[in-house]
Amino acid sequence: MKHVILGAGPAGVIAAETLRKQAPHDEIVLIGDEREPPYSRMAIPYLLTGQIGEPGTYLRKTADHFQRLDIQLRQQRAKRLDAASRRLTLDDDSVTGFDTLLIATGSSPVRPPIPGMNLPGVHACWTLNDARAIERLATKGARVLQMGAGFIGCIIMEALAMRGVQLTVVEMGDRMVPRMMGPTAGGMIKRWVESKGVTVFTGTRVEAIESGTPLKVRLSNGQHLSVDLVISATGVKPNIGFLENSGVTCLQGVLTDEHMRTNVPGIYAAGDCAEALDLATGRTIVSAIQPNAADQAYVAAMNMAGKAAVLKGVTQINVLDTLGLVSTSFGDWQGVPGGDRVELTDETLWKHLSLQFDGDRLVGCNSIGWTDHVGVMRGLVEGRVRLGAWKDRLMREPTRLMEAYLACAQSQHQWQAARPKAAA
Ligand SMILES: Cc1cc2nc3c(=O)[nH]c(=O)nc-3n(C[C@H](O)[C@H](O)[C@H](O)COP(=O)(O)OP(=O)(O)OC[C@H]3O[C@@H](n4cnc5c(N)ncnc54)[C@H](O)[C@@H]3O)c2cc1C
């Protein structure tokens, strides 16, 4: 069997290694288009703060790792796929055939259609190459404007603040982290980072960037800023362009079932480029975080090796440390139609909790400052635990989450564990 894996990020690497373990004699080809050893984007903030050097970002630390596993690592870019004839065309026009193919091409930053986005001094923060440019320009005291205050934007912001730059963040949503946090929580995060010396404009767009040293940035609120560096963190989209007319079905990402199979037999997808089926909710979701990439890659590779494996769920969790303020977002944090919600806020103590219920199940939540509850919130939301009478108690006293978990989740786990035995 010949297995081809497209994309040498975390998903591609985990899939290649899993395949090697499960299929010791098969041919495995791992194709990635970046001129770096496979690395972790998650490590880029640590590189920017000087906690690690570039080798610290590498996913595997020994130079001959892939060779030793007999995994062929190639630096090339796929430009076309013909699923029916199982032919993959690469950027040098060579054609590779395969028995199974994993699409693990990740996602790329969205480039907003703003005049000046191509100027020198305007960068995304997505690749090692971006990080090198940012390291050169984001020196102590440099004026940096960051566009976007989403999950990844806030992670980058923290690294920039630690570099001692003069930071301005411009977010077009009405609050910070608008796709992860409700208005109260987003407002609290804004006030927190402002208290740490970051200037934040929400509900504001960058309208144009003019060339020069410094760059001149025009904002929709009428302000003009002079900056040394603009960082664009305005969201990402799956790298699926090369799949046009390939026969592989894509919606927002490459559509997969619970085995990470696409509509074409033998072709799989995993990671940021995949729109995976969340068995818990029955919905397909692109949830571009690394734990999902790892889980999906493992499941895909097992199936590519002929061993049945099922993806149980797509994790929708974000835990964010914004300059010391820890916030979380789980599941349907915005709530569901007909569901109940309860919110508790203490702005002076920087604490906030918002719980969303569907019937007697906790289906989503937002929190600020409740670090000790993170595991419990995850357990209740992901476990779709029936709370029974505890739902009303939580509506009155939301901070009793731990007691609710101990009372409901554990007994349900015991019951589930006991069930197969009883059936036998
Ligand atoms: C600064 C930063 C911080 C982050 N922090 C976190 C965090 O704290 N927690 C978290 O869970 N996630 C975080 N992420 C997101 C996380 O990095 C991604 O979810 C993860 O990288 C997804 O892995 P992947 O293998 O699916 O995709 P990628 O890591 O993007 O790898 C895909 C690879 O495929 C290559 N490729 C694309 N198209 C082709 C083609 N046609 N042919 C060949 N190769 C191709 C790409 O260039 C890339 O090298 C962060 C991301 C960034 C940028």
The ligand as a Gaussian input file, in Angstrom:
#p B3LYP/6-31G(d) Opt

LIG

0 1
 C        0.444000      31.925000      16.616000
 C       -0.438000      30.719000      16.752000
 C       -0.777000      30.246000      18.000000
 C       -1.612000      29.141000      18.135000
 N       -1.941000      28.717000      19.381000
 C       -2.747000      27.650000      19.525000
 C       -3.101000      27.190000      20.834000
 O       -2.680000      27.744000      21.849000
 N       -3.905000      26.095000      20.936000
 C       -4.363000      25.434000      19.822000
 O       -5.061000      24.437000      19.960000
 N       -4.070000      25.865000      18.573000
 C       -3.271000      26.953000      18.399000
 N       -2.956000      27.392000      17.139000
 C       -3.580000      26.701000      15.984000
 C       -2.807000      25.435000      15.625000
 O       -1.494000      25.801000      15.308000
 C       -3.461000      24.724000      14.444000
 O       -4.748000      24.282000      14.844000
 C       -2.626000      23.528000      13.987000
 O       -1.421000      23.969000      13.425000
 C       -3.384000      22.697000      12.946000
 O       -2.542000      21.673000      12.466000
 P       -2.692000      21.142000      10.959000
 O       -1.671000      20.068000      10.819000
 O       -4.105000      20.826000      10.663000
 O       -2.338000      22.405000      10.035000
 P       -0.945000      23.229000       9.865000
 O       -0.184000      23.282000      11.124000
 O       -1.352000      24.522000       9.242000
 O       -0.146000      22.350000       8.818000
 C       -0.554000      22.195000       7.484000
 C        0.658000      22.189000       6.581000
 O        0.227000      21.896000       5.238000
 C        0.888000      22.773000       4.340000
 N        0.137000      22.858000       3.069000
 C       -0.922000      23.661000       2.796000
 N       -1.333000      23.475000       1.513000
 C       -0.501000      22.550000       0.980000
 C       -0.397000      21.943000      -0.319000
 N       -1.267000      22.240000      -1.298000
 N        0.593000      21.045000      -0.545000
 C        1.475000      20.718000       0.463000
 N        1.429000      21.250000       1.700000
 C        0.444000      22.155000       1.966000
 C        0.934000      24.072000       5.119000
 O        1.865000      24.989000       4.585000
 C        1.342000      23.548000       6.496000
 O        2.723000      23.402000       6.592000
 C       -2.112000      28.480000      16.971000
 C       -1.762000      28.963000      15.695000
 C       -0.929000      30.068000      15.593000
 C       -0.573000      30.572000      14.215000

